[in-house]
Amino acid sequence: MEVTEGRRRQRLGTRAIDLLRQQHPGRTVFARPPGGEDAFWQSLGWEHVRHAQNRDYPPLLLKR
């Protein structure tokens, strides 16, 4: 999912994720953002997680 540049900073993505979480309570939502955007996702409360067995695997960001 991506919010088009002209519509960013309006919390549209956050609201979409919140609705998804409401429809699927107890489930973990994950994101694999393009490189260099981890700090943005973490600023929204997402947890940065590395693969337990392969540190070279791209990280995931989780919203529990």
VOLUM-585900 format. One record per residue: x, y, z negated of N, C-alpha, C in turn. Coordinates in nm, 2 decimals. Atoms other than C-alpha are relative to their C-alpha. Layout:
N
+--------+--------+--------+--------+--------+--------+--------+--------+--------+
!   n_xx !   n_yy !   n_zz !  ca_xx !  ca_yy !  ca_zz !   c_xx !   c_yy !   c_zz !
+--------+--------+--------+--------+--------+--------+--------+--------+--------+
!      X !      Y !      Z !      X !      Y !      Z !      X !      Y !      Z !
...
+--------+--------+--------+--------+--------+--------+--------+--------+--------+
//
This chain:
64
+--------+--------+--------+--------+--------+--------+--------+--------+--------+
!   n_xx !   n_yy !   n_zz !  ca_xx !  ca_yy !  ca_zz !   c_xx !   c_yy !   c_zz !
+--------+--------+--------+--------+--------+--------+--------+--------+--------+
!   0.09 !  -0.12 !   0.00 !   0.00 !   0.00 !   0.00 !   0.09 !   0.12 !   0.00 !
!  -0.08 !  -0.13 !   0.00 !   0.13 !   0.35 !   0.08 !  -0.10 !   0.11 !   0.02 !
!   0.08 !  -0.12 !  -0.02 !  -0.03 !   0.69 !   0.04 !   0.07 !   0.09 !   0.10 !
!  -0.05 !  -0.09 !  -0.10 !   0.02 !   0.91 !   0.34 !   0.06 !   0.13 !  -0.06 !
!  -0.08 !  -0.11 !   0.06 !   0.26 !   1.20 !   0.28 !  -0.09 !   0.12 !  -0.04 !
!   0.08 !  -0.12 !   0.03 !  -0.01 !   1.47 !   0.30 !  -0.10 !  -0.02 !  -0.11 !
!   0.09 !   0.03 !   0.11 !  -0.22 !   1.30 !   0.03 !   0.06 !  -0.04 !  -0.13 !
!  -0.07 !   0.04 !   0.12 !   0.05 !   1.22 !  -0.22 !  -0.02 !   0.10 !  -0.11 !
!   0.01 !  -0.08 !   0.12 !   0.05 !   1.36 !  -0.58 !  -0.14 !   0.04 !  -0.03 !
!   0.15 !  -0.02 !   0.03 !  -0.33 !   1.34 !  -0.60 !  -0.05 !  -0.12 !  -0.08 !
!   0.03 !   0.11 !   0.09 !  -0.32 !   1.02 !  -0.81 !  -0.08 !  -0.11 !   0.08 !
!   0.08 !   0.10 !  -0.08 !  -0.49 !   0.82 !  -0.52 !   0.06 !  -0.14 !  -0.02 !
!  -0.06 !   0.13 !   0.02 !  -0.24 !   0.53 !  -0.55 !  -0.02 !  -0.05 !  -0.14 !
!   0.02 !   0.04 !   0.14 !  -0.27 !   0.52 !  -0.93 !  -0.15 !  -0.04 !  -0.02 !
!   0.14 !   0.03 !   0.01 !  -0.65 !   0.52 !  -0.91 !  -0.03 !  -0.14 !   0.07 !
!   0.02 !   0.13 !  -0.07 !  -0.64 !   0.23 !  -0.65 !   0.05 !  -0.11 !  -0.09 !
!  -0.05 !   0.11 !   0.08 !  -0.42 !   0.02 !  -0.88 !  -0.08 !  -0.01 !  -0.13 !
!   0.09 !   0.01 !   0.11 !  -0.64 !   0.10 !  -1.18 !  -0.13 !  -0.07 !   0.03 !
!   0.12 !   0.07 !  -0.04 !  -0.95 !  -0.02 !  -0.99 !   0.03 !  -0.15 !   0.02 !
!  -0.04 !   0.13 !  -0.03 !  -0.76 !  -0.33 !  -0.88 !   0.01 !  -0.08 !  -0.14 !
!  -0.02 !   0.06 !   0.13 !  -0.66 !  -0.40 !  -1.25 !  -0.14 !  -0.02 !  -0.07 !
!   0.13 !   0.02 !   0.06 !  -1.02 !  -0.35 !  -1.36 !  -0.08 !  -0.12 !   0.06 !
!   0.07 !   0.11 !  -0.06 !  -1.15 !  -0.60 !  -1.11 !   0.07 !  -0.14 !  -0.03 !
!  -0.07 !   0.13 !   0.03 !  -0.89 !  -0.86 !  -1.22 !   0.07 !   0.02 !  -0.13 !
!  -0.06 !  -0.01 !   0.13 !  -0.83 !  -0.82 !  -1.59 !   0.09 !  -0.11 !  -0.04 !
!  -0.10 !   0.10 !   0.04 !  -0.54 !  -1.00 !  -1.74 !   0.10 !  -0.05 !   0.10 !
!  -0.09 !   0.04 !  -0.11 !  -0.36 !  -1.03 !  -1.41 !   0.11 !   0.11 !   0.00 !
!  -0.11 !  -0.09 !  -0.01 !  -0.02 !  -0.87 !  -1.35 !   0.01 !   0.04 !   0.15 !
!  -0.02 !  -0.06 !  -0.13 !   0.02 !  -0.64 !  -1.05 !   0.14 !   0.03 !   0.02 !
!  -0.14 !  -0.02 !  -0.03 !   0.36 !  -0.62 !  -0.88 !   0.02 !   0.08 !   0.12 !
!  -0.04 !  -0.08 !  -0.12 !   0.53 !  -0.39 !  -0.64 !   0.14 !  -0.02 !   0.03 !
!  -0.13 !   0.01 !  -0.04 !   0.84 !  -0.42 !  -0.44 !   0.03 !   0.13 !   0.09 !
!  -0.02 !  -0.12 !  -0.07 !   0.92 !  -0.06 !  -0.34 !   0.13 !   0.00 !   0.08 !
!  -0.13 !  -0.02 !  -0.07 !   1.18 !   0.05 !  -0.08 !   0.11 !   0.04 !  -0.09 !
!  -0.12 !  -0.03 !   0.08 !   1.53 !   0.10 !  -0.22 !   0.00 !   0.14 !  -0.05 !
!  -0.01 !  -0.13 !   0.05 !   1.58 !   0.40 !  -0.44 !  -0.12 !   0.06 !  -0.06 !
!   0.12 !  -0.05 !   0.06 !   1.22 !   0.44 !  -0.56 !  -0.03 !  -0.06 !  -0.14 !
!   0.03 !   0.06 !   0.13 !   1.24 !   0.24 !  -0.88 !  -0.03 !   0.10 !  -0.11 !
!   0.02 !  -0.10 !   0.11 !   1.27 !   0.55 !  -1.10 !  -0.14 !   0.06 !   0.01 !
!   0.14 !  -0.05 !  -0.01 !   0.94 !   0.68 !  -0.96 !  -0.10 !  -0.09 !  -0.06 !
!   0.10 !   0.10 !   0.05 !   0.75 !   0.36 !  -1.03 !   0.02 !  -0.01 !  -0.16 !
!  -0.02 !   0.01 !   0.14 !   0.91 !   0.34 !  -1.38 !  -0.06 !   0.12 !  -0.07 !
!   0.05 !  -0.12 !   0.06 !   0.80 !   0.70 !  -1.45 !  -0.15 !  -0.02 !  -0.01 !
!   0.14 !   0.02 !   0.01 !   0.44 !   0.57 !  -1.40 !  -0.03 !  -0.12 !  -0.09 !
!   0.02 !   0.10 !   0.10 !   0.49 !   0.30 !  -1.66 !   0.02 !  -0.14 !   0.05 !
!  -0.03 !   0.13 !  -0.05 !   0.59 !   0.01 !  -1.44 !   0.13 !  -0.06 !  -0.05 !
!  -0.12 !   0.07 !   0.06 !   0.84 !  -0.25 !  -1.57 !   0.09 !  -0.05 !   0.11 !
!  -0.09 !   0.04 !  -0.10 !   1.15 !  -0.31 !  -1.37 !   0.05 !  -0.14 !  -0.04 !
!  -0.04 !   0.14 !   0.04 !   1.23 !  -0.69 !  -1.36 !   0.09 !  -0.06 !   0.12 !
!  -0.09 !   0.06 !  -0.09 !   1.52 !  -0.87 !  -1.19 !  -0.03 !  -0.15 !   0.00 !
!   0.01 !   0.14 !  -0.01 !   1.50 !  -1.23 !  -1.07 !   0.09 !  -0.07 !  -0.10 !
!  -0.07 !   0.06 !   0.11 !   1.61 !  -1.46 !  -1.36 !   0.12 !  -0.08 !   0.05 !
!  -0.11 !   0.08 !  -0.05 !   1.83 !  -1.68 !  -1.14 !   0.08 !   0.05 !   0.11 !
!  -0.07 !  -0.06 !  -0.12 !   1.93 !  -1.47 !  -0.84 !   0.00 !   0.15 !  -0.02 !
!  -0.01 !  -0.14 !   0.03 !   2.05 !  -1.12 !  -0.94 !   0.00 !   0.08 !   0.13 !
!   0.00 !  -0.07 !  -0.13 !   2.08 !  -1.03 !  -0.56 !  -0.13 !   0.01 !   0.06 !
!   0.14 !  -0.01 !  -0.06 !   1.71 !  -1.08 !  -0.50 !  -0.06 !   0.14 !  -0.04 !
!   0.05 !  -0.13 !   0.03 !   1.53 !  -0.75 !  -0.48 !  -0.09 !   0.00 !  -0.12 !
!   0.08 !  -0.01 !   0.13 !   1.37 !  -0.63 !  -0.81 !  -0.14 !   0.02 !   0.03 !
!   0.15 !  -0.02 !   0.00 !   1.00 !  -0.63 !  -0.88 !  -0.03 !   0.10 !  -0.10 !
!   0.05 !  -0.09 !   0.11 !   0.81 !  -0.37 !  -1.07 !  -0.14 !  -0.05 !  -0.03 !
!   0.12 !   0.06 !   0.05 !   0.53 !  -0.50 !  -1.28 !  -0.09 !   0.10 !  -0.08 !
!   0.09 !  -0.08 !   0.09 !   0.22 !  -0.34 !  -1.43 !  -0.09 !  -0.10 !  -0.06 !
!   0.07 !   0.11 !   0.07 !   0.07 !  -0.57 !  -1.69 !  -0.12 !   0.06 !  -0.06 !
+--------+--------+--------+--------+--------+--------+--------+--------+--------+
//
